[in-house]
Amino acid sequence: MGAALLRTLFAQSAVGLHVLDTRLRLVRAASLSGAGAAEHLVGRHFTDAYHCERPERVERLLREVLDSGVSVHDHVIRGRLTDSCGPDRSLMVSVHRLEEADGRVLGLLATLVDVDEREKERVRATCLAAVRTTVGRSLDVATTCEALTEAVVPVFADLAVVEVVDDVVRGSDPPPGPLGPAVPLRRAAVRGGDDRLEGLAPEMRRLPARTPHSLAASDLRARLVTVGDRTPWLDAAPDTARLVRAAGAHSLIVVPLTLRGTVLGLMSLYRCRGTDPYEESDLPLALTAAAHAALSIDNARRYVRDHVIASTVQRKLLPQREGGGVAVEAAHVLLPGRGSGCWYDTINLSGARTALVVGAVEGSGLRAAVVMGQLRTVIHALAGLDLEPDEVLARLAETAVRLASEQVEPPPVGRGQTQPLTATCVYAVYDPLARTCTVARAGHPAPVLATPDGTASALDVPEGPSLFDTDGSPFAMTELRLAEDSVLAFFTGTLLSDERSADQVREALARPGRSVQDLCDDVVYALPDSTRAEGVVLLIARTGAVPADRVAAWELAHDRTTPGIARTLVRDRLDGWNLDEKTAEATELIASELITNAIRYGAPPLRLRLILDRTLTCEVHDSSRVSPHLRHARTVDEGGRGLFIVSRLAAHWGVRYGADGKTLWTEQEIADASAAGPLPAALDHG
């Protein structure tokens, strides 16, 4: 019975049965194809009989079973019968040790099953799963293409090249219909076993005629071709010929990346020496991977287009020139990134003061840029009211909440449209005459102060709620005195991603003597690459003082003769500044009317101040907090024309309130403030 069983097993077995001695030589064998005994294999070493791809690994596996007695099940190796033709195949082997009843080792029993087709299907399924999992997770065209090559190499291809229409990389719409020969393709990703191959693929090219690439781009059908040194069409494509020869490629699949009848690019998959050529059964996987990649690339293209539009709108809504006054030197850096809601401002205020503003609307796209523009406009309007920083942020927050209420149910257009609005802002006012800086912030990082002695630290400013927060918490502000040549740095939150970044920023700022633009560049150089992904705004201002010969101030009596005295003082001072007669006459009249108004409706003490900056500022201060009103007097009225006259003579005018009263101020445009000469010694400070 035992002998009959063995004869039947080796004659009728559907799998390859092999009995090996302790030297791993075949003693008895049944054909792998199920055709009965394979006597011609007897006496051969197992790895020689099956021409194993990695014989040392197979022999080590057999030795381990022979020595330990632990069986191995369903282990896949690559090989083929030595005397058979064709490529290597996937073989699944199971190995068991043969022993006598007394434990003496006789050899091994090995079973082989041809699982080549099953293994190919497994590889295809693994590759397709990798494509679906990794491709499309980024909204960057190049990253998407790199993910595609990583998914197919080396599982499905030895070399992969992805080329994308150049307009697609830039976010523009691709040309409709089949791809013409004049349309440039940009190399988006290359991956192969040898890094040198990546440099052989051209950075930019136009498809030569009569090649599989041009045919696939014209009729939108995939091509599976055999390539070699004598392939005729390689003469028309020298770049591809160099790549094929260097890689030793022998099989090629070219698939157009198409979406809705439009070609976005091409995917070229190569198999090189030592691997099986592509088969027709490989085309469905290539087509599925290309379709998934095309959709992901188009999503990335649309995001790039929206980002370009949003970034353009953002830059158009930002200041087009550097701001700053006579006592403030400012510079900024805007690093583009995913975020398009960052902004900065330097606003000239009355009294030679300067407002420094940095803010950020969270999110990306056109919506963030538009909201940023709205908030920046509101800040400019509030800054013109000469409010304190905490009051500016309070009113800005109220306006932001109203803007958000208008978008409770926004239309579903674009990514992130349904996300709630969130924004932060820091607002500071520097007064060069008092050498003070007043700061308030709404959920924004505190600015960094670098003193002239080279120390840098964050200011201790209480943090208020973000702008779109509805809890109604009050804002607090901090006032501090600054030494001349101090440096203030304002930035968005992405600049300080961690403590190490904060230390690097402070170290870059603590360099006295460098220009503000150089300091901006130093901070950028110190940033890690990850910081720039979201976009960064940095505003740096160096504080100064108004030159003494550009300021004149007088304490005046609170009586009816004061307007005449003020006109004389103003005339003498403006003559010393070499200002023209028209400006002098207008300023005399402005000062006279403002002082008359203060005497009639205000309360002592009374002060007059002139400041020569880019404009000529005239200020009259009294201790009353009664607000003046501009009236339009009738023809028969005897009074009520003072502020009207002032408004007609001045480019700007307003009222600034403080703890000790109010200040009426005007600004007049002058031709060239730098042409004004120094004050005569006799007129210095009145």
C-alpha positions as CSV (number, residue, x, y, z in Angstrom):
1,M,0.0,0.0,0.0
2,G,2.8,2.4,0.8
3,A,4.6,1.8,-2.4
4,A,1.3,2.2,-4.4
5,L,0.7,5.5,-2.6
6,L,4.1,6.9,-3.5
7,R,3.8,5.8,-7.1
8,T,0.3,7.5,-7.4
9,L,1.5,10.7,-5.6
10,F,4.5,11.2,-7.9
11,A,2.6,10.2,-11.0
12,Q,-0.7,12.1,-10.5
13,S,0.3,15.0,-8.2
14,A,-0.9,18.5,-9.3
15,V,2.0,20.1,-7.6
16,G,5.7,19.5,-7.9
17,L,6.9,16.9,-5.3
18,H,10.6,16.7,-4.5
19,V,12.6,14.4,-2.2
20,L,16.0,15.8,-1.3
21,D,18.9,14.2,0.5
22,T,20.9,15.8,3.2
23,R,23.1,17.4,0.5
24,L,20.0,19.0,-1.0
25,R,20.2,16.9,-4.1
26,L,17.0,15.5,-5.7
27,V,16.4,11.8,-5.0
28,R,12.9,11.7,-6.5
29,A,10.8,14.3,-8.2
30,A,7.4,14.9,-9.7
31,S,7.0,17.4,-12.6
32,L,6.0,20.9,-11.6
33,S,3.6,20.9,-14.5
34,G,1.8,17.7,-13.2
35,A,3.1,15.5,-16.0
36,G,4.3,12.8,-13.8
37,A,7.8,11.8,-12.6
38,A,10.7,14.0,-13.6
39,E,13.6,11.5,-13.7
40,H,15.8,14.0,-15.4
41,L,16.0,16.1,-12.3
42,V,17.3,13.3,-10.1
43,G,20.8,14.0,-8.8
44,R,20.7,17.8,-9.3
45,H,21.1,20.3,-6.6
46,F,17.7,21.9,-5.9
47,T,18.8,25.4,-6.7
48,D,20.4,24.3,-9.9
49,A,17.4,22.3,-11.0
50,Y,15.1,25.3,-10.7
51,H,17.6,28.0,-11.7
52,C,16.7,30.0,-8.6
53,E,17.0,33.8,-8.9
54,R,18.7,34.0,-5.5
55,P,20.2,30.5,-4.9
56,E,22.0,31.4,-1.7
57,R,18.8,32.5,0.0
58,V,16.9,29.3,-1.1
59,E,19.8,27.1,0.1
60,R,19.9,28.9,3.4
61,L,16.1,28.3,3.8
62,L,16.5,24.6,3.0
63,R,19.4,24.2,5.4
64,E,17.4,25.9,8.2
65,V,14.6,23.3,7.8
66,L,17.1,20.5,7.6
67,D,18.9,21.6,10.8
68,S,15.9,22.7,12.9
69,G,13.1,20.5,11.7
70,V,10.7,23.5,11.6
71,S,8.7,23.3,8.4
72,V,8.3,26.3,6.1
73,H,5.0,26.8,4.4
74,D,4.0,28.9,1.3
75,H,7.3,30.7,0.8
76,V,7.5,32.4,-2.6
77,I,10.8,32.2,-4.6
78,R,11.7,33.1,-8.2
79,G,13.0,30.5,-10.6
80,R,12.3,28.0,-13.4
81,L,13.5,24.7,-14.6
82,T,17.1,24.9,-15.9
83,D,16.2,23.3,-19.3
84,S,13.0,25.3,-19.8
85,C,12.8,28.5,-21.8
86,G,11.1,31.8,-20.8
87,P,11.5,34.2,-17.9
88,D,11.6,33.3,-14.3
89,R,8.3,32.6,-12.6
90,S,7.0,32.9,-9.0
91,L,7.0,29.5,-7.3
92,M,5.5,28.8,-3.9
93,V,7.5,26.3,-1.9
94,S,6.7,24.4,1.3
95,V,9.6,22.3,3.0
96,H,9.4,19.5,5.6
97,R,12.1,17.4,7.2
98,L,12.1,13.6,6.6
99,E,13.2,11.5,9.6
100,E,13.5,7.9,10.6
101,A,11.5,6.6,13.6
102,D,14.6,6.9,15.7
103,G,15.0,10.6,14.7
104,R,17.8,10.2,12.2
105,V,17.5,12.8,9.5
106,L,17.0,11.4,5.9
107,G,16.4,14.6,3.9
108,L,13.7,17.0,2.9
109,L,10.3,16.9,1.2
110,A,9.7,20.1,-0.9
111,T,6.5,20.9,-2.7
112,L,6.4,23.6,-5.5
113,V,3.4,25.3,-7.0
114,D,3.5,27.7,-9.9
115,V,1.8,30.9,-8.6
116,D,3.2,33.3,-11.2
117,E,-0.1,34.6,-12.4
118,R,-1.5,34.8,-8.8
119,E,1.7,36.6,-7.7
120,K,1.3,39.1,-10.6
121,E,-2.2,39.8,-9.6
122,R,-1.1,40.3,-6.1
123,V,1.6,42.8,-7.2
124,R,-0.9,44.6,-9.4
125,A,-3.4,44.8,-6.5
126,T,-0.7,46.1,-4.1
127,C,0.4,48.7,-6.6
128,L,-3.1,49.9,-7.3
129,A,-3.8,50.1,-3.5
130,A,-0.6,52.2,-3.1
131,V,-1.8,54.5,-6.0
132,R,-5.2,55.0,-4.4
133,T,-3.7,55.6,-1.0
134,T,-0.8,57.9,-1.7
135,V,-1.7,59.8,-4.9
136,G,-3.9,62.8,-4.4
137,R,-3.1,63.5,-0.7
138,S,-1.3,66.7,-1.7
139,L,-2.5,69.8,-3.6
140,D,0.8,70.3,-5.3
141,V,1.2,69.1,-8.9
142,A,4.8,68.0,-8.5
143,T,4.2,66.2,-5.2
144,T,1.3,64.4,-6.7
145,C,3.4,63.2,-9.6
146,E,6.2,62.1,-7.3
147,A,3.7,60.1,-5.2
148,L,2.6,58.3,-8.4
149,T,6.1,57.3,-9.3
150,E,6.7,56.1,-5.7
151,A,3.6,53.9,-5.9
152,V,4.6,52.1,-9.1
153,V,8.4,51.8,-8.7
154,P,9.7,49.2,-8.1
155,V,6.5,47.2,-7.6
156,F,5.1,47.6,-11.1
157,A,7.9,49.4,-13.0
158,D,11.7,49.7,-12.9
159,L,11.6,53.3,-14.1
160,A,8.7,55.8,-14.2
161,V,8.6,59.2,-15.8
162,V,5.6,61.6,-15.4
163,E,5.4,64.6,-17.7
164,V,2.8,67.3,-17.3
165,V,1.7,70.1,-19.6
166,D,3.5,73.2,-18.6
167,D,0.3,75.2,-18.3
168,V,-1.0,72.7,-15.8
169,V,2.0,73.1,-13.5
170,R,1.3,76.8,-13.5
171,G,-2.4,76.3,-12.6
172,S,-3.7,77.3,-16.1
173,D,-6.3,75.3,-18.0
174,P,-4.7,72.7,-20.4
175,P,-5.3,73.1,-24.1
176,P,-8.5,71.3,-25.1
177,G,-8.6,68.1,-27.0
178,P,-5.6,66.0,-28.1
179,L,-2.1,67.3,-27.3
180,G,-0.5,69.1,-30.2
181,P,3.2,68.9,-31.1
182,A,3.8,72.5,-30.1
183,V,2.6,72.1,-26.5
184,P,5.5,71.9,-24.0
185,L,5.7,69.1,-21.4
186,R,7.5,69.6,-18.1
187,R,9.1,66.7,-16.3
188,A,7.3,66.5,-13.0
189,A,8.7,63.3,-11.5
190,V,11.3,60.6,-12.3
191,R,12.0,57.5,-10.3
192,G,14.2,54.5,-11.0
193,G,16.7,52.2,-9.4
194,D,19.6,54.4,-10.4
195,D,19.7,58.1,-9.4
196,R,21.7,58.9,-12.6
197,L,18.7,58.1,-14.7
198,E,16.7,61.0,-13.3
199,G,19.1,63.4,-14.9
200,L,18.6,61.9,-18.4
201,A,14.9,62.8,-18.6
202,P,14.6,66.3,-20.2
203,E,13.3,69.1,-18.0
204,M,11.1,70.4,-20.8
205,R,10.4,69.0,-24.2
206,R,7.9,68.9,-27.0
207,L,6.8,65.5,-28.3
208,P,8.6,64.4,-31.5
209,A,6.3,63.0,-34.2
210,R,5.8,59.2,-34.9
211,T,6.6,58.0,-31.3
212,P,4.4,56.1,-28.9
213,H,4.3,59.2,-26.7
214,S,3.0,61.5,-29.5
215,L,0.5,58.8,-30.6
216,A,-0.8,58.3,-27.1
217,A,-1.2,62.1,-26.7
218,S,-3.0,62.5,-30.0
219,D,-5.5,59.6,-29.9
220,L,-5.7,59.3,-26.0
221,R,-4.9,55.6,-26.1
222,A,-2.3,53.7,-24.1
223,R,0.7,52.1,-25.9
224,L,2.5,48.9,-24.9
225,V,5.7,48.5,-26.9
226,T,9.0,46.6,-26.9
227,V,12.1,48.8,-27.0
228,G,15.7,48.1,-27.7
229,D,18.8,49.6,-29.4
230,R,17.3,48.9,-32.8
231,T,13.8,50.3,-32.2
232,P,13.2,52.6,-35.2
233,W,11.2,55.4,-33.5
234,L,14.0,56.0,-31.0
235,D,15.9,57.9,-33.7
236,A,13.2,60.6,-33.6
237,A,13.4,60.8,-29.8
238,P,17.1,61.1,-28.8
239,D,16.2,62.0,-25.2
240,T,14.1,58.8,-24.8
241,A,16.8,56.8,-26.6
242,R,19.5,57.8,-24.1
243,L,17.2,57.0,-21.2
244,V,16.3,53.5,-22.6
245,R,20.0,52.6,-23.3
246,A,21.2,53.8,-19.9
247,A,18.4,51.9,-18.0
248,G,18.6,48.8,-20.2
249,A,14.8,49.1,-20.8
250,H,13.1,46.5,-22.9
251,S,9.4,47.1,-22.4
252,L,7.4,50.3,-22.2
253,I,3.9,51.4,-21.4
254,V,2.9,55.0,-22.3
255,V,-0.4,56.2,-20.9
256,P,-1.9,59.7,-21.4
257,L,-3.1,61.4,-18.3
258,T,-6.6,62.5,-19.5
259,L,-9.6,64.0,-17.8
260,R,-12.8,64.9,-19.7
261,G,-11.1,64.5,-23.0
262,T,-8.2,66.8,-22.1
263,V,-4.6,65.7,-21.9
264,L,-2.8,66.8,-18.7
265,G,0.4,64.9,-19.3
266,L,1.9,61.5,-19.9
267,M,3.0,58.6,-17.8
268,S,5.8,56.4,-19.1
269,L,6.5,53.1,-17.3
270,Y,9.7,51.1,-18.2
271,R,10.8,47.6,-17.3
272,C,14.5,47.0,-17.6
273,R,16.9,44.1,-17.8
274,G,16.3,41.3,-15.3
275,T,12.5,41.7,-15.2
276,D,9.6,40.3,-17.2
277,P,8.3,42.4,-20.1
278,Y,4.9,44.0,-19.8
279,E,1.8,42.0,-20.9
280,E,-1.6,43.1,-22.1
281,S,-2.9,42.1,-18.7
282,D,-0.8,45.0,-17.2
283,L,-2.6,47.7,-19.2
284,P,-5.7,47.9,-17.0
285,L,-3.6,48.7,-14.0
286,A,-1.7,51.4,-15.9
287,L,-4.9,52.9,-17.1
288,T,-6.5,52.9,-13.7
289,A,-3.5,54.4,-12.1
290,A,-3.3,57.1,-14.8
291,A,-7.0,58.0,-14.4
292,H,-6.6,58.4,-10.6
293,A,-3.5,60.4,-11.1
294,A,-5.1,62.7,-13.7
295,L,-8.0,63.5,-11.4
296,S,-5.5,64.3,-8.5
297,I,-3.3,66.4,-10.8
298,D,-6.4,68.4,-12.0
299,N,-7.4,69.0,-8.3
300,A,-3.9,70.2,-7.6
301,R,-4.0,72.4,-10.8
302,R,-7.3,74.0,-9.7
303,Y,-5.9,74.6,-6.2
304,V,-2.8,76.2,-7.8
305,R,-5.0,78.4,-9.9
306,D,-7.1,79.5,-7.0
307,H,-4.0,80.1,-4.9
308,V,-2.4,82.3,-7.7
309,I,-5.6,84.3,-7.9
310,A,-5.9,84.7,-4.1
311,S,-2.2,85.6,-3.8
312,T,-2.6,88.2,-6.6
313,V,-5.6,89.7,-4.8
314,Q,-3.7,89.6,-1.6
315,R,-0.7,91.5,-3.0
316,K,-3.0,94.1,-4.7
317,L,-4.7,94.7,-1.4
318,L,-1.5,95.2,0.5
319,P,0.5,98.5,0.6
320,Q,2.3,99.1,-2.6
321,R,4.9,101.4,-1.0
322,E,6.9,101.3,2.2
323,G,5.3,103.4,4.9
324,G,6.8,105.1,7.9
325,G,7.3,108.7,9.0
326,V,10.2,111.0,9.7
327,A,10.9,109.1,13.0
328,V,10.2,105.5,11.9
329,E,12.2,103.4,9.4
330,A,10.2,100.4,8.4
331,A,10.7,97.3,6.1
332,H,8.7,94.2,5.5
333,V,9.0,90.7,4.1
334,L,6.0,88.7,2.7
335,L,6.8,85.1,2.0
336,P,4.1,83.4,-0.1
337,G,2.6,80.2,1.1
338,R,-0.7,78.4,1.4
339,G,-2.2,81.2,3.5
340,S,-3.4,84.3,1.6
341,G,-4.9,86.3,4.5
342,C,-1.7,87.9,6.0
343,W,-1.3,91.6,5.9
344,Y,0.8,94.4,7.3
345,D,0.5,98.2,7.4
346,T,2.4,101.3,8.5
347,I,0.0,104.1,8.8
348,N,1.0,107.7,9.3
349,L,-1.1,109.3,12.1
350,S,-1.4,112.9,13.3
351,G,1.3,114.3,15.5
352,A,4.1,112.5,13.6
353,R,2.9,109.2,15.1
354,T,3.0,105.9,13.2
355,A,0.7,102.9,13.5
356,L,2.3,99.5,12.9
357,V,-0.1,96.7,12.1
358,V,0.2,93.0,11.3
359,G,-2.7,90.6,11.0
360,A,-3.7,87.2,9.5
361,V,-6.9,85.7,8.4
362,E,-6.7,81.9,8.8
363,G,-7.3,79.8,5.7
364,S,-6.4,80.0,2.1
365,G,-8.0,81.0,-1.1
366,L,-9.9,84.0,-2.4
367,R,-12.2,84.2,0.6
368,A,-9.3,84.8,3.1
369,A,-7.8,87.4,0.8
370,V,-11.1,89.3,0.5
371,V,-11.7,89.2,4.3
372,M,-8.1,90.5,4.8
373,G,-8.8,93.4,2.5
374,Q,-12.0,94.2,4.4
375,L,-10.2,94.2,7.8
376,R,-7.4,96.3,6.5
377,T,-9.8,98.9,5.2
378,V,-11.6,99.0,8.5
379,I,-8.3,99.5,10.3
380,H,-7.4,102.4,8.1
381,A,-10.7,104.0,8.8
382,L,-10.3,103.5,12.6
383,A,-6.7,104.7,12.6
384,G,-7.9,108.0,11.1
385,L,-10.1,108.5,14.2
386,D,-7.0,108.7,16.4
387,L,-8.3,106.0,18.8
388,E,-6.2,104.1,21.3
389,P,-5.0,100.7,20.1
390,D,-7.3,98.8,22.5
391,E,-10.3,100.7,21.2
392,V,-9.2,100.2,17.6
393,L,-9.2,96.4,18.1
394,A,-12.5,96.5,20.0
395,R,-14.2,98.3,17.1
396,L,-12.4,96.1,14.6
397,A,-13.7,93.0,16.4
398,E,-17.2,94.3,16.3
399,T,-17.0,94.9,12.6
400,A,-15.5,91.4,12.1
401,V,-18.4,89.8,13.9
402,R,-20.8,91.7,11.6
403,L,-18.9,90.5,8.6
404,A,-19.1,86.9,9.8
405,S,-22.8,87.2,10.4
406,E,-23.3,88.0,6.8
407,Q,-21.6,84.7,5.9
408,V,-23.4,82.3,8.2
409,E,-24.5,80.3,5.2
410,P,-22.0,81.0,2.4
411,P,-22.5,79.4,-1.0
412,P,-20.5,76.1,-1.3
413,V,-17.9,77.5,-3.7
414,G,-14.3,76.4,-3.3
415,R,-12.5,74.6,-0.5
416,G,-12.9,75.8,3.1
417,Q,-15.9,78.1,2.3
418,T,-17.9,76.7,5.2
419,Q,-15.2,77.0,7.7
420,P,-15.7,79.7,10.4
421,L,-13.7,82.9,10.0
422,T,-10.8,83.3,12.3
423,A,-8.3,86.2,12.3
424,T,-5.7,87.8,14.6
425,C,-4.1,91.2,14.7
426,V,-1.6,93.3,16.6
427,Y,-1.8,97.1,16.5
428,A,0.8,99.5,17.9
429,V,1.2,103.3,17.8
430,Y,4.7,104.9,18.2
431,D,4.9,108.5,19.3
432,P,8.4,109.9,18.5
433,L,7.8,113.1,20.5
434,A,6.9,111.3,23.7
435,R,9.2,108.3,22.8
436,T,6.3,105.9,23.7
437,C,4.8,102.8,22.0
438,T,1.3,101.6,22.8
439,V,0.5,98.0,21.8
440,A,-2.7,95.9,21.9
441,R,-3.2,92.5,20.3
442,A,-6.1,90.3,19.4
443,G,-5.0,86.6,19.5
444,H,-1.8,87.5,17.8
445,P,1.8,86.8,18.9
446,A,3.4,89.6,20.9
447,P,6.0,91.7,19.0
448,V,9.7,91.4,19.8
449,L,11.7,94.4,21.0
450,A,15.4,94.6,20.2
451,T,17.1,97.4,22.2
452,P,20.2,99.3,21.1
453,D,22.4,97.3,23.4
454,G,21.7,94.1,21.5
455,T,19.1,92.3,23.7
456,A,15.9,91.0,22.2
457,S,12.8,89.8,23.9
458,A,9.0,89.5,23.4
459,L,6.9,92.4,24.8
460,D,4.6,91.6,27.7
461,V,1.3,92.5,26.1
462,P,-1.9,91.0,27.4
463,E,-3.5,88.8,24.7
464,G,-7.1,89.7,23.7
465,P,-9.6,87.5,21.9
466,S,-9.3,86.9,18.2
467,L,-11.2,89.2,15.9
468,F,-14.1,86.9,15.1
469,D,-14.6,85.7,18.7
470,T,-18.1,86.5,20.0
471,D,-17.4,86.3,23.7
472,G,-17.0,90.1,23.9
473,S,-13.9,90.1,26.2
474,P,-12.2,93.5,26.5
475,F,-8.8,94.3,25.0
476,A,-5.9,95.6,27.1
477,M,-3.0,97.6,25.9
478,T,0.6,98.2,27.1
479,E,2.5,101.4,26.9
480,L,6.3,101.5,27.1
481,R,9.0,104.0,26.6
482,L,11.5,103.2,23.9
483,A,15.1,104.3,23.4
484,E,16.0,105.8,20.1
485,D,17.2,103.2,17.6
486,S,15.1,100.4,19.2
487,V,13.8,97.8,16.8
488,L,10.2,96.4,16.9
489,A,9.4,93.2,15.0
490,F,5.8,92.2,14.2
491,F,5.0,88.9,12.5
492,T,2.4,86.3,11.9
493,G,2.1,83.3,14.1
494,T,3.7,80.9,11.6
495,L,7.0,82.6,12.1
496,L,7.5,81.2,15.6
497,S,6.6,77.5,15.0
498,D,8.6,76.4,18.0
499,E,11.0,77.6,20.7
500,R,14.0,77.0,18.5
501,S,12.5,79.3,15.8
502,A,11.8,81.9,18.4
503,D,15.4,81.8,19.6
504,Q,16.7,82.1,16.0
505,V,14.4,85.1,15.3
506,R,15.5,86.9,18.5
507,E,19.2,86.2,17.7
508,A,18.8,87.6,14.2
509,L,17.1,90.8,15.5
510,A,19.7,91.5,18.2
511,R,22.2,92.9,15.8
512,P,22.5,96.7,16.3
513,G,23.6,98.8,13.4
514,R,22.1,96.7,10.6
515,S,19.4,98.3,8.4
516,V,15.8,97.2,8.9
517,Q,15.8,95.5,5.5
518,D,18.9,93.5,6.4
519,L,17.3,92.5,9.6
520,C,14.2,91.3,7.7
521,D,16.5,89.2,5.5
522,D,18.4,87.8,8.4
523,V,15.2,86.6,10.0
524,V,14.1,84.9,6.8
525,Y,17.5,83.2,6.4
526,A,17.2,81.8,10.0
527,L,13.7,80.3,9.4
528,P,13.3,76.5,8.9
529,D,11.8,75.5,5.5
530,S,8.6,74.2,7.2
531,T,7.8,77.7,8.4
532,R,7.3,79.1,4.9
533,A,4.7,76.6,3.9
534,E,1.8,78.6,5.3
535,G,3.2,82.0,4.4
536,V,4.9,84.6,6.6
537,V,4.6,88.3,7.1
538,L,7.3,90.2,9.0
539,L,7.3,93.9,9.7
540,I,10.3,95.5,11.3
541,A,10.4,99.2,12.4
542,R,13.3,101.1,13.9
543,T,12.2,103.9,16.2
544,G,13.7,107.4,16.0
545,A,12.9,111.0,17.0
546,V,11.7,114.0,15.3
547,P,14.6,116.4,14.8
548,A,14.4,119.3,17.3
549,D,14.5,121.8,14.5
550,R,11.4,120.3,12.9
551,V,9.1,120.9,16.0
552,A,7.9,124.2,17.5
553,A,5.7,124.4,20.6
554,W,4.2,127.3,22.6
555,E,2.2,127.6,25.8
556,L,-0.4,130.4,25.1
557,A,-2.6,132.5,27.2
558,H,-6.3,131.8,27.2
559,D,-7.5,135.3,26.1
560,R,-8.7,137.2,23.0
561,T,-5.2,138.5,22.0
562,T,-3.8,135.0,21.6
563,P,-4.9,134.4,18.0
564,G,-2.9,137.5,16.8
565,I,0.2,136.4,18.8
566,A,-0.1,132.9,17.3
567,R,-0.2,134.2,13.8
568,T,3.1,136.1,14.4
569,L,4.7,133.0,15.9
570,V,3.6,130.8,13.1
571,R,4.8,133.2,10.5
572,D,8.3,133.5,12.0
573,R,8.6,129.8,12.4
574,L,7.6,129.0,8.8
575,D,9.9,131.6,7.5
576,G,12.7,129.9,9.4
577,W,11.6,126.6,7.7
578,N,11.8,128.3,4.2
579,L,8.2,127.4,3.4
580,D,6.4,129.2,0.6
581,E,4.2,132.2,1.1
582,K,1.0,130.3,0.2
583,T,1.6,127.7,2.8
584,A,2.6,130.3,5.4
585,E,-0.6,132.3,4.9
586,A,-2.8,129.2,5.0
587,T,-1.1,128.0,8.2
588,E,-1.5,131.4,9.9
589,L,-5.2,131.3,9.2
590,I,-5.6,127.7,10.4
591,A,-3.8,128.4,13.6
592,S,-5.8,131.6,14.2
593,E,-9.1,129.8,13.7
594,L,-8.2,126.7,15.8
595,I,-7.0,128.9,18.7
596,T,-10.1,131.1,18.4
597,N,-12.3,128.0,18.6
598,A,-10.3,126.7,21.7
599,I,-10.6,130.1,23.5
600,R,-14.4,130.3,22.8
601,Y,-15.3,126.7,23.5
602,G,-12.4,125.1,25.3
603,A,-10.6,125.5,28.6
604,P,-7.0,126.3,29.6
605,P,-4.1,125.4,29.4
606,L,-3.7,126.2,25.7
607,R,-0.8,124.9,23.6
608,L,0.1,125.3,19.9
609,R,2.5,123.0,18.1
610,L,3.9,122.8,14.6
611,I,5.6,119.7,13.2
612,L,7.4,119.6,9.9
613,D,7.4,116.1,8.5
614,R,6.3,114.9,5.0
615,T,3.4,117.2,5.8
616,L,3.1,120.3,7.9
617,T,1.1,119.6,11.0
618,C,-0.6,122.3,13.2
619,E,-2.0,121.2,16.5
620,V,-4.0,123.2,19.1
621,H,-4.5,121.5,22.5
622,D,-6.9,122.5,25.3
623,S,-8.2,120.7,28.4
624,S,-11.9,120.5,27.3
625,R,-13.2,117.3,25.9
626,V,-16.1,118.9,24.1
627,S,-16.1,117.7,20.5
628,P,-16.1,120.5,17.8
629,H,-18.5,120.2,14.9
630,L,-18.0,121.3,11.3
631,R,-20.9,123.6,10.3
632,H,-22.0,124.9,7.0
633,A,-22.9,128.5,7.7
634,R,-25.6,130.3,5.7
635,T,-24.9,133.5,3.9
636,V,-26.4,135.7,6.5
637,D,-24.7,134.0,9.5
638,E,-22.1,136.0,11.3
639,G,-20.2,133.0,12.6
640,G,-19.7,129.2,12.4
641,R,-17.2,129.3,9.5
642,G,-14.0,128.5,11.4
643,L,-13.8,124.8,11.0
644,F,-15.2,125.0,7.5
645,I,-12.3,127.3,6.6
646,V,-9.8,125.0,8.2
647,S,-11.2,122.0,6.3
648,R,-10.8,123.8,3.0
649,L,-7.2,124.9,3.7
650,A,-5.9,121.6,5.2
651,A,-5.6,118.3,3.4
652,H,-6.7,116.5,6.5
653,W,-8.0,117.5,9.9
654,G,-9.3,115.8,13.0
655,V,-9.6,115.6,16.8
656,R,-7.4,113.5,19.1
657,Y,-8.6,112.9,22.6
658,G,-6.3,112.2,25.6
659,A,-6.5,112.0,29.4
660,D,-5.8,115.8,29.7
661,G,-8.2,117.0,27.0
662,K,-8.3,117.1,23.2
663,T,-6.1,118.2,20.3
664,L,-7.4,119.7,17.1
665,W,-4.9,119.0,14.3
666,T,-4.5,119.7,10.6
667,E,-2.1,118.5,7.9
668,Q,-1.1,120.4,4.8
669,E,0.7,119.0,1.9
670,I,4.1,120.7,1.2
671,A,6.2,120.5,-1.9
672,D,9.4,119.2,-0.4
673,A,9.9,119.0,3.4
674,S,13.6,118.1,2.9
675,A,14.1,121.6,1.4
676,A,13.1,123.3,4.7
677,G,16.1,124.8,6.4
678,P,17.1,124.6,10.1
679,L,15.6,127.0,12.5
680,P,17.5,130.2,13.4
681,A,18.9,130.0,16.9
682,A,16.7,132.9,18.0
683,L,13.6,131.0,17.1
684,D,14.5,127.6,18.6
685,H,11.5,126.3,20.6
686,G,9.8,129.8,20.6
